[in-house]
Amino acid sequence: MNPIDLAAAGPVIPVIVLDRVDDAVPMAKALVAGGVRVLEVTLRTPVALQCMEAIARAVPEAIVGAGTVRSAADAQAARDAGCRFAVSPGYSASIGEACHRLGLPLLPGVATASEVMAANAGGYYFLKFFPATAAGGVAMLKAFAGPFGDVSFCPTGGISLATAPQFLALPNVKVCGGSWLTPPEAVAAGDWGQITALAREASALRPA
């Protein structure tokens, strides 16, 4: 899979934090029911890899990936858990090379022109712009379009249902990431109907 193929599944990739393995499969099914198939489960909790493995096994229609990948070891663990892609908060040559070696599509994070160039040197041209709002938002992505006309972005960080259409309207933005699809309180309460409703809203987003 080419990383940019992730954008074909819909306008938003949820950024997911899971604290309980039992929540993983019902949450994934709720997102898929709302039309969201690409799921980024972050490596921010002790059970994250177990959650990824459970989703990969029980929800084959979902495309599960690992977020917060910070090392070659993280990439290997994600691949072993059944992940089909990886997302890193920043870019390093070691992560880029590890993902190439593993055949694991990588969406590497960048926030500056130098980081874009480093990722390009590693063969990556579809990049996560993170933290999107704090790093300059729409204005920064417009500025990137000039020198990096062959680069596409997935802005993530501080984006909401209300602001996502502004990002999606940019020619160099293919999809955006958001944590609003899986509110912690809804996951904790097992309110899967709310998550399906949020996924439907996200799936229906159009550029501003």
TIPA-813334 format. One record per residue (C-alpha): residue number from 0; residue in one letter; x, y, z. Coordinates in steps of 0.001 Angstrom, whole numbers, padded with zeros to 6 digits, always signed. Layout:
# residues N
<atom num="NUM" residuo="a" east="X" north="Y" up="Z"/>
...
//
This chain:
# residues 208
<atom num="0" residuo="m" east="+000000" north="+000000" up="+000000"/>
<atom num="1" residuo="n" east="+001207" north="+003485" up="-000858"/>
<atom num="2" residuo="p" east="+000687" north="+005742" up="+002187"/>
<atom num="3" residuo="i" east="-001316" north="+008229" up="+000120"/>
<atom num="4" residuo="d" east="-003853" north="+005465" up="-000514"/>
<atom num="5" residuo="l" east="-004979" north="+006043" up="+003073"/>
<atom num="6" residuo="a" east="-006573" north="+009290" up="+001937"/>
<atom num="7" residuo="a" east="-008864" north="+007455" up="-000477"/>
<atom num="8" residuo="a" east="-010863" north="+005935" up="+002389"/>
<atom num="9" residuo="g" east="-012276" north="+009235" up="+003633"/>
<atom num="10" residuo="p" east="-011441" north="+012789" up="+004697"/>
<atom num="11" residuo="v" east="-010485" north="+012074" up="+008324"/>
<atom num="12" residuo="i" east="-008168" north="+009589" up="+010049"/>
<atom num="13" residuo="p" east="-009072" north="+009285" up="+013737"/>
<atom num="14" residuo="v" east="-006210" north="+009555" up="+016211"/>
<atom num="15" residuo="i" east="-007122" north="+007033" up="+018891"/>
<atom num="16" residuo="v" east="-005926" north="+006503" up="+022470"/>
<atom num="17" residuo="l" east="-007116" north="+003273" up="+024107"/>
<atom num="18" residuo="d" east="-006686" north="+002369" up="+027768"/>
<atom num="19" residuo="r" east="-008599" north="-000940" up="+027728"/>
<atom num="20" residuo="v" east="-008248" north="-003832" up="+025299"/>
<atom num="21" residuo="d" east="-011962" north="-004597" up="+025651"/>
<atom num="22" residuo="d" east="-012797" north="-001247" up="+024042"/>
<atom num="23" residuo="a" east="-010725" north="-001805" up="+020910"/>
<atom num="24" residuo="v" east="-012995" north="-003997" up="+018788"/>
<atom num="25" residuo="p" east="-016346" north="-002329" up="+019572"/>
<atom num="26" residuo="m" east="-014800" north="+001104" up="+019005"/>
<atom num="27" residuo="a" east="-013336" north="+000011" up="+015667"/>
<atom num="28" residuo="k" east="-016674" north="-001473" up="+014613"/>
<atom num="29" residuo="a" east="-018440" north="+001758" up="+015600"/>
<atom num="30" residuo="l" east="-016052" north="+003836" up="+013470"/>
<atom num="31" residuo="v" east="-016372" north="+001502" up="+010484"/>
<atom num="32" residuo="a" east="-020184" north="+001629" up="+010821"/>
<atom num="33" residuo="g" east="-019905" north="+005405" up="+010456"/>
<atom num="34" residuo="g" east="-017809" north="+005106" up="+007294"/>
<atom num="35" residuo="v" east="-014348" north="+005566" up="+008842"/>
<atom num="36" residuo="r" east="-012065" north="+002635" up="+007939"/>
<atom num="37" residuo="v" east="-008530" north="+003981" up="+008474"/>
<atom num="38" residuo="l" east="-007748" north="+003915" up="+012198"/>
<atom num="39" residuo="e" east="-004595" north="+005278" up="+013812"/>
<atom num="40" residuo="v" east="-004168" north="+003733" up="+017265"/>
<atom num="41" residuo="t" east="-001439" north="+005576" up="+019136"/>
<atom num="42" residuo="l" east="+001359" north="+003880" up="+021053"/>
<atom num="43" residuo="r" east="+000612" north="+005991" up="+024109"/>
<atom num="44" residuo="t" east="-000738" north="+003346" up="+026479"/>
<atom num="45" residuo="p" east="+000584" north="-000008" up="+027743"/>
<atom num="46" residuo="v" east="-002211" north="-001905" up="+025947"/>
<atom num="47" residuo="a" east="-001936" north="-000131" up="+022582"/>
<atom num="48" residuo="l" east="-000281" north="-003022" up="+020722"/>
<atom num="49" residuo="q" east="-002828" north="-005499" up="+022091"/>
<atom num="50" residuo="c" east="-005601" north="-003187" up="+020903"/>
<atom num="51" residuo="m" east="-004103" north="-002983" up="+017409"/>
<atom num="52" residuo="e" east="-003770" north="-006752" up="+017251"/>
<atom num="53" residuo="a" east="-007384" north="-007242" up="+018376"/>
<atom num="54" residuo="i" east="-008709" north="-004828" up="+015746"/>
<atom num="55" residuo="a" east="-006579" north="-006323" up="+012974"/>
<atom num="56" residuo="r" east="-007878" north="-009793" up="+013828"/>
<atom num="57" residuo="a" east="-011557" north="-009037" up="+014501"/>
<atom num="58" residuo="v" east="-012338" north="-006094" up="+012199"/>
<atom num="59" residuo="p" east="-010798" north="-006966" up="+008812"/>
<atom num="60" residuo="e" east="-012642" north="-004142" up="+007049"/>
<atom num="61" residuo="a" east="-010671" north="-001647" up="+009149"/>
<atom num="62" residuo="i" east="-007207" north="-000498" up="+008063"/>
<atom num="63" residuo="v" east="-005423" north="-000299" up="+011393"/>
<atom num="64" residuo="g" east="-002169" north="+001563" up="+011851"/>
<atom num="65" residuo="a" east="+000132" north="+002523" up="+014710"/>
<atom num="66" residuo="g" east="+000558" north="+006136" up="+015725"/>
<atom num="67" residuo="t" east="+003293" north="+007691" up="+017877"/>
<atom num="68" residuo="v" east="+005910" north="+005436" up="+016273"/>
<atom num="69" residuo="r" east="+009222" north="+006837" up="+017526"/>
<atom num="70" residuo="s" east="+011772" north="+004106" up="+016796"/>
<atom num="71" residuo="a" east="+012584" north="+001163" up="+014568"/>
<atom num="72" residuo="a" east="+011521" north="-001092" up="+017448"/>
<atom num="73" residuo="d" east="+008103" north="+000588" up="+017521"/>
<atom num="74" residuo="a" east="+007744" north="+000003" up="+013780"/>
<atom num="75" residuo="q" east="+008641" north="-003665" up="+014155"/>
<atom num="76" residuo="a" east="+006173" north="-004099" up="+017018"/>
<atom num="77" residuo="a" east="+003439" north="-002416" up="+015003"/>
<atom num="78" residuo="r" east="+004075" north="-004686" up="+012049"/>
<atom num="79" residuo="d" east="+004045" north="-007752" up="+014311"/>
<atom num="80" residuo="a" east="+000690" north="-006628" up="+015744"/>
<atom num="81" residuo="g" east="-000861" north="-006632" up="+012281"/>
<atom num="82" residuo="c" east="-000710" north="-002927" up="+011535"/>
<atom num="83" residuo="r" east="-000897" north="-001938" up="+007882"/>
<atom num="84" residuo="f" east="+000743" north="+001482" up="+008285"/>
<atom num="85" residuo="a" east="+002658" north="+003604" up="+010781"/>
<atom num="86" residuo="v" east="+002510" north="+007266" up="+011750"/>
<atom num="87" residuo="s" east="+005365" north="+009073" up="+013484"/>
<atom num="88" residuo="p" east="+005210" north="+012450" up="+015277"/>
<atom num="89" residuo="g" east="+008493" north="+013449" up="+013613"/>
<atom num="90" residuo="y" east="+010897" north="+012035" up="+011058"/>
<atom num="91" residuo="s" east="+014222" north="+010285" up="+011474"/>
<atom num="92" residuo="a" east="+016225" north="+008374" up="+008894"/>
<atom num="93" residuo="s" east="+016249" north="+005306" up="+011170"/>
<atom num="94" residuo="i" east="+012441" north="+005157" up="+011279"/>
<atom num="95" residuo="g" east="+012192" north="+005780" up="+007555"/>
<atom num="96" residuo="e" east="+014685" north="+003046" up="+006746"/>
<atom num="97" residuo="a" east="+013085" north="+000596" up="+009192"/>
<atom num="98" residuo="c" east="+009652" north="+001061" up="+007619"/>
<atom num="99" residuo="h" east="+011099" north="+000629" up="+004125"/>
<atom num="100" residuo="r" east="+012794" north="-002572" up="+005290"/>
<atom num="101" residuo="l" east="+009600" north="-003882" up="+006893"/>
<atom num="102" residuo="g" east="+007430" north="-002934" up="+003940"/>
<atom num="103" residuo="l" east="+005334" north="-000870" up="+006376"/>
<atom num="104" residuo="p" east="+003873" north="+002302" up="+004831"/>
<atom num="105" residuo="l" east="+004894" north="+005324" up="+006912"/>
<atom num="106" residuo="l" east="+003242" north="+008704" up="+007334"/>
<atom num="107" residuo="p" east="+006076" north="+010684" up="+008947"/>
<atom num="108" residuo="g" east="+005501" north="+013857" up="+010920"/>
<atom num="109" residuo="v" east="+007002" north="+017212" up="+009954"/>
<atom num="110" residuo="a" east="+006597" north="+020780" up="+011173"/>
<atom num="111" residuo="t" east="+009319" north="+022716" up="+009317"/>
<atom num="112" residuo="a" east="+010772" north="+023042" up="+005813"/>
<atom num="113" residuo="s" east="+013968" north="+021274" up="+006913"/>
<atom num="114" residuo="e" east="+011955" north="+018315" up="+008187"/>
<atom num="115" residuo="v" east="+010020" north="+018143" up="+004911"/>
<atom num="116" residuo="m" east="+013322" north="+017997" up="+003045"/>
<atom num="117" residuo="a" east="+014678" north="+015284" up="+005352"/>
<atom num="118" residuo="a" east="+011572" north="+013170" up="+004798"/>
<atom num="119" residuo="n" east="+011801" north="+013734" up="+001041"/>
<atom num="120" residuo="a" east="+015414" north="+012561" up="+001128"/>
<atom num="121" residuo="g" east="+014142" north="+009333" up="+002693"/>
<atom num="122" residuo="g" east="+011643" north="+008868" up="-000124"/>
<atom num="123" residuo="y" east="+008555" north="+010201" up="+001675"/>
<atom num="124" residuo="y" east="+006295" north="+012723" up="-000050"/>
<atom num="125" residuo="f" east="+002991" north="+012242" up="+001815"/>
<atom num="126" residuo="l" east="+003606" north="+013690" up="+005259"/>
<atom num="127" residuo="k" east="+001826" north="+014324" up="+008523"/>
<atom num="128" residuo="f" east="+001896" north="+018043" up="+009404"/>
<atom num="129" residuo="f" east="+002061" north="+018029" up="+013194"/>
<atom num="130" residuo="p" east="+001122" north="+019733" up="+015442"/>
<atom num="131" residuo="a" east="-000935" north="+021384" up="+012723"/>
<atom num="132" residuo="t" east="-002619" north="+024242" up="+014574"/>
<atom num="133" residuo="a" east="+000353" north="+025063" up="+016802"/>
<atom num="134" residuo="a" east="+002812" north="+024873" up="+013875"/>
<atom num="135" residuo="g" east="+001031" north="+027467" up="+011740"/>
<atom num="136" residuo="g" east="-002125" north="+025765" up="+010517"/>
<atom num="137" residuo="v" east="-003624" north="+026647" up="+007162"/>
<atom num="138" residuo="a" east="-001212" north="+029539" up="+006607"/>
<atom num="139" residuo="m" east="+001829" north="+027291" up="+007023"/>
<atom num="140" residuo="l" east="+000458" north="+024681" up="+004633"/>
<atom num="141" residuo="k" east="-000210" north="+027400" up="+002049"/>
<atom num="142" residuo="a" east="+003405" north="+028525" up="+002461"/>
<atom num="143" residuo="f" east="+004678" north="+024955" up="+002002"/>
<atom num="144" residuo="a" east="+002813" north="+024677" up="-001306"/>
<atom num="145" residuo="g" east="+005324" north="+026931" up="-003071"/>
<atom num="146" residuo="p" east="+008652" north="+025158" up="-002506"/>
<atom num="147" residuo="f" east="+007067" north="+021729" up="-001985"/>
<atom num="148" residuo="g" east="+004624" north="+021465" up="-004843"/>
<atom num="149" residuo="d" east="+005135" north="+017693" up="-005067"/>
<atom num="150" residuo="v" east="+004396" north="+017056" up="-001377"/>
<atom num="151" residuo="s" east="+000989" north="+016233" up="+000129"/>
<atom num="152" residuo="f" east="+000022" north="+016540" up="+003778"/>
<atom num="153" residuo="c" east="-002206" north="+015094" up="+006473"/>
<atom num="154" residuo="p" east="-002500" north="+017865" up="+009076"/>
<atom num="155" residuo="t" east="-003051" north="+016548" up="+012600"/>
<atom num="156" residuo="g" east="-003163" north="+018257" up="+015983"/>
<atom num="157" residuo="g" east="-005724" north="+020749" up="+017225"/>
<atom num="158" residuo="i" east="-008136" north="+020165" up="+014320"/>
<atom num="159" residuo="s" east="-011870" north="+019902" up="+014977"/>
<atom num="160" residuo="l" east="-015019" north="+019117" up="+013019"/>
<atom num="161" residuo="a" east="-015472" north="+022877" up="+012563"/>
<atom num="162" residuo="t" east="-011948" north="+023623" up="+011295"/>
<atom num="163" residuo="a" east="-011260" north="+020467" up="+009270"/>
<atom num="164" residuo="p" east="-012977" north="+021809" up="+006097"/>
<atom num="165" residuo="q" east="-010525" north="+024744" up="+006027"/>
<atom num="166" residuo="f" east="-007603" north="+022309" up="+005886"/>
<atom num="167" residuo="l" east="-009316" north="+019974" up="+003422"/>
<atom num="168" residuo="a" east="-009843" north="+022914" up="+001054"/>
<atom num="169" residuo="l" east="-006074" north="+023202" up="+000488"/>
<atom num="170" residuo="p" east="-004780" north="+021513" up="-002690"/>
<atom num="171" residuo="n" east="-001836" north="+019959" up="-000830"/>
<atom num="172" residuo="v" east="-004019" north="+018409" up="+001902"/>
<atom num="173" residuo="k" east="-005394" north="+014945" up="+001108"/>
<atom num="174" residuo="v" east="-006854" north="+014008" up="+004499"/>
<atom num="175" residuo="c" east="-006657" north="+015287" up="+008069"/>
<atom num="176" residuo="g" east="-006236" north="+013589" up="+011423"/>
<atom num="177" residuo="g" east="-008420" north="+014204" up="+014429"/>
<atom num="178" residuo="s" east="-008970" north="+012961" up="+017951"/>
<atom num="179" residuo="w" east="-012516" north="+014308" up="+018176"/>
<atom num="180" residuo="l" east="-014005" north="+011117" up="+016681"/>
<atom num="181" residuo="t" east="-013229" north="+009084" up="+019808"/>
<atom num="182" residuo="p" east="-013874" north="+011279" up="+022881"/>
<atom num="183" residuo="p" east="-012382" north="+009632" up="+025990"/>
<atom num="184" residuo="e" east="-015647" north="+009928" up="+027885"/>
<atom num="185" residuo="a" east="-017588" north="+008168" up="+025104"/>
<atom num="186" residuo="v" east="-015026" north="+005352" up="+024923"/>
<atom num="187" residuo="a" east="-015019" north="+004978" up="+028721"/>
<atom num="188" residuo="a" east="-018825" north="+004781" up="+028760"/>
<atom num="189" residuo="g" east="-018993" north="+002394" up="+025813"/>
<atom num="190" residuo="d" east="-021161" north="+004888" up="+023944"/>
<atom num="191" residuo="w" east="-020476" north="+003372" up="+020547"/>
<atom num="192" residuo="g" east="-023559" north="+005027" up="+019031"/>
<atom num="193" residuo="q" east="-022019" north="+008446" up="+019662"/>
<atom num="194" residuo="i" east="-018776" north="+007366" up="+018018"/>
<atom num="195" residuo="t" east="-020639" north="+006064" up="+014959"/>
<atom num="196" residuo="a" east="-022475" north="+009398" up="+014733"/>
<atom num="197" residuo="l" east="-019199" north="+011329" up="+014964"/>
<atom num="198" residuo="a" east="-017690" north="+009076" up="+012285"/>
<atom num="199" residuo="r" east="-020645" north="+009760" up="+009972"/>
<atom num="200" residuo="e" east="-020180" north="+013507" up="+010448"/>
<atom num="201" residuo="a" east="-016475" north="+013208" up="+009680"/>
<atom num="202" residuo="s" east="-017093" north="+011013" up="+006627"/>
<atom num="203" residuo="a" east="-019418" north="+013651" up="+005205"/>
<atom num="204" residuo="l" east="-016944" north="+016527" up="+005525"/>
<atom num="205" residuo="r" east="-016314" north="+018576" up="+002420"/>
<atom num="206" residuo="p" east="-013725" north="+021296" up="+001766"/>
<atom num="207" residuo="a" east="-014760" north="+024756" up="+002909"/>
//
